[in-house]
Amino acid sequence: MKSLNDSKHMLEKSVLIDEVDKKILRELINNSRISYSDIAERVHLSRVSVRERVIKLKQSGIIKHFTIFIDSAGIGFKTSVFFDIEVKTNMIDSVARTLAEFDEITIVYQTTGATSLHVHAQLENLDSIGEFMHNKLYSIDGITNVNSHILLKKYKSLLTYI
């Protein structure tokens, strides 16, 4: 979990990038396979300058890794579910780590408010929600309550912004 020092360090990092870095990041967010040459053309720099900036962004930890987005429905996971999970206070970290190990779970966040954890999962269908809750979630020691929310429609889905 992120500490206050981690958050402060991230704020300090965000100050270290300029508008050109932000443009490069936007290009990479839209297409992580874009070539340095194509980015250079769009941000009006040389290919070498773009490469150096990307290396600096990776070394500073601003770019964590390059990835792809998969259409979950296209590989058989047609139901997106959000779970708000109440956990015994002294067990939040262990429960979060256990949840993070499940392949079906894509996001685990600790939150403020009535629930301790907010979790996103991709499941095969509506029938699999109850099965997942009963066989996996309720079997974890420390979980006291689970509320599920089925995603009906996505209007925007970004993991980051700049």
C-alpha positions as CSV (number, residue, x, y, z in Angstrom):
1,M,0.0,0.0,0.0
2,K,1.1,3.6,-0.7
3,S,2.3,5.6,2.3
4,L,2.2,9.3,2.8
5,N,5.8,9.5,1.8
6,D,5.2,7.6,-1.4
7,S,2.4,10.1,-2.3
8,K,4.7,13.0,-1.5
9,H,7.4,11.5,-3.7
10,M,4.9,11.0,-6.6
11,L,3.9,14.7,-6.3
12,E,7.6,15.7,-6.4
13,K,8.0,13.5,-9.5
14,S,5.1,15.1,-11.3
15,V,6.8,18.5,-11.0
16,L,9.9,17.1,-12.7
17,I,8.2,16.6,-16.1
18,D,7.6,19.3,-18.6
19,E,4.9,19.7,-21.3
20,V,6.9,17.8,-23.8
21,D,7.2,14.8,-21.4
22,K,3.4,15.0,-20.9
23,K,2.8,14.9,-24.7
24,I,5.1,11.9,-24.9
25,L,3.2,10.2,-22.1
26,R,-0.1,10.9,-23.8
27,E,1.2,9.3,-27.0
28,L,2.4,6.2,-25.1
29,I,-0.9,5.9,-23.1
30,N,-2.8,5.9,-26.4
31,N,-0.4,3.3,-28.0
32,S,2.4,1.8,-26.0
33,R,3.8,0.3,-29.2
34,I,4.3,3.6,-31.0
35,S,7.8,4.2,-32.4
36,Y,10.1,6.9,-31.1
37,S,10.1,8.2,-34.6
38,D,6.3,8.6,-34.7
39,I,6.3,10.3,-31.2
40,A,9.2,12.6,-32.3
41,E,7.2,13.7,-35.3
42,R,4.1,14.5,-33.1
43,V,6.0,16.3,-30.4
44,H,8.5,18.1,-32.7
45,L,11.7,16.5,-31.3
46,S,14.3,14.2,-32.7
47,R,13.9,10.4,-32.3
48,V,17.0,10.4,-30.0
49,S,15.6,13.1,-27.8
50,V,12.3,11.2,-27.4
51,R,14.2,8.0,-26.6
52,E,16.3,9.8,-23.9
53,R,13.1,11.3,-22.4
54,V,11.4,7.9,-22.3
55,I,14.4,6.3,-20.7
56,K,14.4,9.1,-18.1
57,L,10.7,8.7,-17.4
58,K,11.3,4.9,-16.9
59,Q,14.3,5.4,-14.7
60,S,12.5,7.9,-12.5
61,G,9.6,5.5,-12.1
62,I,7.0,7.7,-13.8
63,I,6.6,5.0,-16.5
64,K,6.1,1.7,-14.6
65,H,5.8,-0.6,-17.6
66,F,4.4,-0.8,-21.1
67,T,1.3,-3.0,-21.5
68,I,-1.8,-3.8,-23.6
69,F,-5.5,-3.6,-22.8
70,I,-7.5,-6.8,-23.5
71,D,-11.2,-6.9,-24.1
72,S,-12.2,-9.2,-21.3
73,A,-15.4,-10.2,-23.0
74,G,-13.3,-11.3,-26.0
75,I,-11.6,-13.9,-23.9
76,G,-14.7,-15.2,-22.1
77,F,-15.0,-12.8,-19.1
78,K,-18.2,-11.0,-20.0
79,T,-19.2,-9.7,-16.6
80,S,-17.4,-6.9,-14.8
81,V,-18.1,-6.7,-11.1
82,F,-17.1,-4.2,-8.4
83,F,-17.0,-5.4,-4.8
84,D,-17.0,-3.2,-1.8
85,I,-15.5,-5.4,1.0
86,E,-15.6,-4.7,4.7
87,V,-12.6,-6.2,6.5
88,K,-11.5,-6.4,10.1
89,T,-9.2,-3.4,10.6
90,N,-6.1,-5.5,11.6
91,M,-6.4,-7.8,8.6
92,I,-6.8,-5.3,5.7
93,D,-3.2,-5.9,4.3
94,S,-3.4,-9.7,4.5
95,V,-6.9,-9.7,2.9
96,A,-5.8,-7.3,0.2
97,R,-2.8,-9.4,-0.7
98,T,-4.9,-12.6,-0.8
99,L,-7.4,-10.9,-3.1
100,A,-4.6,-9.7,-5.4
101,E,-3.6,-13.3,-6.0
102,F,-6.9,-14.2,-7.7
103,D,-6.7,-14.1,-11.5
104,E,-10.2,-12.8,-11.8
105,I,-9.4,-9.8,-9.7
106,T,-7.9,-6.9,-11.7
107,I,-7.8,-4.1,-9.1
108,V,-7.6,-4.0,-5.3
109,Y,-7.8,-0.6,-3.6
110,Q,-8.0,0.4,0.0
111,T,-10.5,3.1,0.5
112,T,-12.0,5.4,3.1
113,G,-15.6,5.2,4.2
114,A,-17.8,2.3,5.3
115,T,-15.9,-0.4,3.3
116,S,-12.2,-1.2,3.6
117,L,-11.5,-2.4,0.1
118,H,-12.8,-1.7,-3.4
119,V,-12.1,-4.6,-5.8
120,H,-12.7,-5.0,-9.6
121,A,-13.2,-8.5,-11.0
122,Q,-13.8,-10.0,-14.4
123,L,-16.0,-13.0,-14.4
124,E,-17.5,-15.3,-17.0
125,N,-21.2,-14.5,-16.5
126,L,-23.8,-13.5,-14.0
127,D,-24.1,-17.1,-12.5
128,S,-20.3,-17.0,-11.7
129,I,-20.7,-14.0,-9.4
130,G,-22.4,-15.9,-6.5
131,E,-20.0,-18.8,-7.0
132,F,-17.0,-16.5,-6.9
133,M,-18.3,-14.7,-3.8
134,H,-19.1,-18.0,-2.0
135,N,-16.0,-20.0,-2.9
136,K,-13.4,-17.3,-2.9
137,L,-14.4,-14.1,-1.2
138,Y,-16.3,-15.5,1.8
139,S,-13.5,-18.1,2.4
140,I,-11.0,-15.4,3.2
141,D,-10.5,-14.9,6.9
142,G,-11.1,-11.2,7.9
143,I,-13.8,-10.4,5.4
144,T,-17.0,-9.4,7.3
145,N,-19.2,-8.2,4.5
146,V,-19.3,-8.0,0.7
147,N,-21.4,-5.7,-1.5
148,S,-21.3,-6.4,-5.3
149,H,-22.1,-4.0,-8.1
150,I,-22.4,-5.3,-11.7
151,L,-21.0,-3.0,-14.4
152,L,-23.8,-2.3,-16.9
153,K,-22.0,0.1,-19.3
154,K,-18.6,1.8,-19.6
155,Y,-18.5,5.4,-20.6
156,K,-14.8,6.0,-19.9
157,S,-12.1,3.6,-18.8
158,L,-8.6,5.0,-18.3
159,L,-6.1,3.7,-15.8
160,T,-4.2,6.9,-15.8
161,Y,-4.3,10.4,-17.1
162,I,-1.9,13.3,-17.7
